[in-house]
């Protein structure tokens, strides 16, 4: 897979195991746009707050035609515990070799997963992306405003 390009470039396709079975980006895009949420760790304070915020506003993402997929290299078992503990209704994808994280430029200093968001339109092209410092996160409301202003 190629490294992620600029907004407007094709998004690298992938298939990964998740809390909802194997997920293929290209298959998901046949139905809806996709927001990839790369996050450093299950059950860490900022990641938990971020993903619970997205959980609480998932209907708004859905109304805008967007599926949420959260990704990091932790095991499926870790993802399942985290999802169950916080009632996360969207898939958590396991990328143990960090290949997808690397393809989307979500691997940072010392090989840790960076907090990054990539919005992919149904045509498979990158519509928007942001990388934040580990202690910062985009809120669901901020994302809703971004998504509402894009053609997906």
Secondary structure, 3 states (H helix, E strand, C coil): CCCCCCCCCECCCCEEEECCCCEEHHHHHCCCEEEEEECCCCCCHHHHHHHHHHHHCHHHHHHCCEEEEEEECCCHHHHHHHHHHHCCCCCEEECCCCHHHHHCCCECHHHCECEEEEEECCCCEEEEEEEECCCCCCCHHHHHHHHHCCCC
